[in-house]
Amino acid sequence: MNVWQMTLLSLLTTCFASFAWALKRHFVSRRMSPLMRMTAGLGLLSLGLHILAIFEMQTFSRIRLSMSLVLYVISLGLFWWTINVTRPRRLSVAFSSDGPHSLLQIGPYRFVRHPFYTAYSLFWMAGFVAALRWYLIPSLSVLLSLYFAAAITEETKFSNSEFRELYESYRARTGMFVPRLKGIRHVC
């Protein structure tokens, strides 16, 4: 194993361990829904595939490796920034049936409505960018689809809650997973 593989594996395991910690220790969950259990199981399977892909790497493109490292670091930074902001008002685990108890618009929530899902998506994309293995595409596609479904579920909860008007205003100026340049100008 070379230094690039060790670096990628270190970032991969650090990110995944952070996400696993949050699932057990940060998010509020009375009981995980079957869809959340499926998401977690697929994440574990995908982790194994990403580790395999990194071990299989024999040639290394500096551009792809650099892009991958940047994606891992952004993912990890965004994730822990969001953890810090949500620590006082811990959020429910994805696909929970409870309604919203507050609307966060600070920290990373000033820029994207779903920073956790953005961090997870960047993480999985980082591994794919580094290794470019075809067998990573199905799990990447399904996980990104699940994050989108979870985000839509949460947005529907806000639309049916006491926060409806406030959320619609927030939604109009803030991107779902990618910042809107117009929205950034409004909060600065």
C-alpha positions in Angstrom: 0.0 0.0 0.0 1.3 3.4 -0.9 0.9 6.8 0.7 -2.0 7.8 -1.5 -4.0 4.7 -0.6 -3.2 5.2 3.1 -4.3 8.8 2.9 -7.6 7.9 1.1 -8.3 5.1 3.5 -7.6 7.4 6.5 -10.0 10.0 5.2 -12.6 7.4 4.2 -12.6 5.7 7.7 -12.5 9.1 9.5 -15.6 10.3 7.6 -17.5 7.1 8.0 -16.7 6.8 11.7 -17.9 10.3 12.2 -21.2 9.5 10.4 -21.6 6.3 12.4 -20.9 8.2 15.7 -23.6 10.7 14.8 -26.2 8.0 14.0 -25.7 6.5 17.5 -24.8 9.6 19.6 -26.1 12.8 17.9 -29.3 12.2 16.1 -32.5 11.7 18.1 -34.1 8.3 17.4 -36.7 6.4 19.3 -36.6 3.7 16.8 -35.0 3.7 13.3 -37.5 3.2 10.5 -36.9 0.3 8.0 -35.9 2.8 5.4 -33.2 4.3 7.7 -32.0 0.8 8.5 -31.7 0.0 4.8 -29.8 3.3 4.3 -27.4 2.4 7.1 -26.9 -1.1 5.8 -26.3 0.1 2.3 -23.8 2.6 3.6 -21.9 -0.2 5.4 -21.9 -2.3 2.2 -20.8 0.7 0.2 -18.0 1.4 2.6 -16.7 -2.1 2.0 -16.8 -1.5 -1.8 -14.9 1.8 -1.4 -12.2 0.1 0.7 -11.9 -2.6 -2.0 -11.7 0.0 -4.7 -8.9 1.9 -2.9 -6.9 -1.3 -2.4 -7.3 -2.1 -6.1 -5.9 1.2 -7.3 -2.7 0.7 -9.2 -2.4 3.9 -11.2 -2.9 7.3 -9.6 -4.1 10.4 -11.3 -3.0 13.4 -9.3 -6.0 15.5 -10.5 -8.5 12.8 -9.4 -6.7 12.2 -6.1 -6.5 15.9 -5.4 -10.2 16.3 -6.2 -11.0 13.3 -4.0 -9.0 14.6 -1.1 -10.7 18.0 -1.4 -14.1 16.3 -1.4 -13.3 14.2 1.7 -12.1 17.3 3.6 -15.1 19.4 2.6 -17.4 16.6 3.6 -15.8 16.1 6.9 -15.6 19.9 7.6 -19.3 20.5 6.6 -20.4 17.5 8.7 -18.7 18.6 11.9 -19.8 22.2 11.3 -23.3 21.0 11.1 -22.9 18.8 14.2 -21.7 21.9 16.1 -24.7 24.0 15.0 -27.2 21.2 15.7 -25.8 20.1 19.1 -28.1 22.4 21.1 -31.2 21.3 19.0 -30.4 17.7 18.0 -32.3 16.6 14.9 -34.2 13.4 14.3 -32.6 10.6 12.4 -33.6 10.5 8.7 -37.0 9.0 7.8 -38.4 9.6 11.3 -42.1 10.2 11.7 -41.9 13.2 14.0 -42.5 16.8 12.9 -40.1 19.7 13.0 -39.5 21.4 16.3 -37.4 24.3 15.0 -36.0 25.8 11.8 -32.3 26.2 11.7 -31.0 29.0 9.5 -27.5 29.5 11.0 -24.1 28.0 10.2 -24.2 25.8 7.1 -28.0 26.1 7.0 -27.5 29.6 5.8 -26.2 28.1 2.5 -28.0 24.7 2.1 -31.1 23.3 3.6 -29.7 19.8 4.1 -26.0 20.1 5.0 -25.8 16.6 6.5 -27.0 15.0 3.2 -24.6 17.2 1.3 -21.7 16.1 3.4 -22.7 12.4 3.0 -23.0 12.9 -0.8 -19.6 14.5 -1.1 -18.1 11.7 0.9 -19.4 8.9 -1.4 -18.5 11.0 -4.5 -14.9 11.4 -3.2 -14.4 7.7 -3.2 -15.8 7.3 -6.7 -13.7 10.1 -8.0 -10.5 8.6 -6.6 -11.0 5.0 -7.7 -13.4 5.3 -10.7 -14.7 1.8 -10.3 -17.9 0.8 -12.1 -19.1 -1.2 -9.2 -19.4 1.9 -7.0 -22.0 3.5 -9.3 -25.1 1.5 -8.1 -24.5 2.1 -4.4 -23.6 5.7 -5.1 -26.8 6.2 -7.1 -29.0 4.5 -4.5 -27.5 6.4 -1.6 -27.8 9.8 -3.3 -31.4 8.9 -4.1 -32.1 8.0 -0.5 -30.6 11.3 0.7 -32.8 13.1 -1.8 -35.9 11.1 -0.6 -35.0 11.9 3.1 -34.7 15.6 2.2 -38.0 15.7 0.4 -39.6 13.9 3.4 -38.3 16.5 5.7 -39.4 19.4 3.5 -42.9 17.9 3.4 -42.9 17.9 7.2 -42.0 21.6 7.2 -44.7 22.4 4.6 -47.3 20.7 6.9 -46.1 22.4 10.1 -46.4 25.6 12.0 -43.1 26.6 10.2 -44.7 26.5 6.8 -44.5 30.2 5.8 -41.0 30.7 7.4 -39.8 27.5 5.6 -41.2 28.6 2.2 -39.2 31.9 2.6 -36.1 30.0 3.6 -36.5 27.5 0.8 -36.9 30.3 -1.8 -33.5 31.7 -0.9 -31.5 28.6 0.1 -30.4 25.7 -2.1 -31.3 22.1 -1.2 -27.8 20.6 -1.4 -25.8 23.3 -3.3 -25.7 27.0 -2.3 -27.7 29.5 -4.4 -25.6 32.5 -5.2 -28.6 34.7 -4.7 -29.2 33.2 -1.3 -25.6 33.9 -0.2 -25.9 37.5 -1.1 -29.0 37.8 1.2 -27.3 36.5 4.3 -24.1 38.3 4.0 
